[in-house]
Amino acid sequence: MFDQGDPEVVNPCIAGAVSCTLHVKADVQEDTTKDQVDDWLTQEVVGLTWDIQTEALIFLDEQSSTGVEVSGLTVGMTYNLIFAHTAGERNREAVPNTTYYRGIAILTDLQLNAQNADVAQYTAQFTGTGDLQEIIP
């Protein structure tokens, strides 16, 4: 997941080391009529929503080979995100010729977790605002 720009351009990667999930949902409402012959309800789509949840390692040293810096993440801030398959040094380069998704999202939840004798991790929830574009190279 990148903040701003195109995945072929070097951009700050803000999430993705342990897991990253894109969730797209269709909101529906019942539109069954009283004249319907059977007992089955019918639904119609009234909107689409999307969000991204990620979990990653935290690092403090810029030379570290794993982890993600969280100092630039602010709850309530809007981010221009790209959800892409990544590889390369520190897992920050988009894999060429793969489909990716782009959209604007608000960071709605950020949790930092540093248990005794374990690695520090964070979990972040981004809630989409507006459309999510599927980009096919």
Secondary structure, 3 states (H helix, E strand, C coil): CEECCCCCCCCCECCCCCEEEEEEEEEEEECCCCCCCCCCCCEEEEEEEEEEEEEEEECCCCCCCCCECCCCCCCCCEEEEEECCEECHHHCEECCCCCEEEEEEEEEEEEEECCCCCCCEEEEEEEEEEEEEEECC
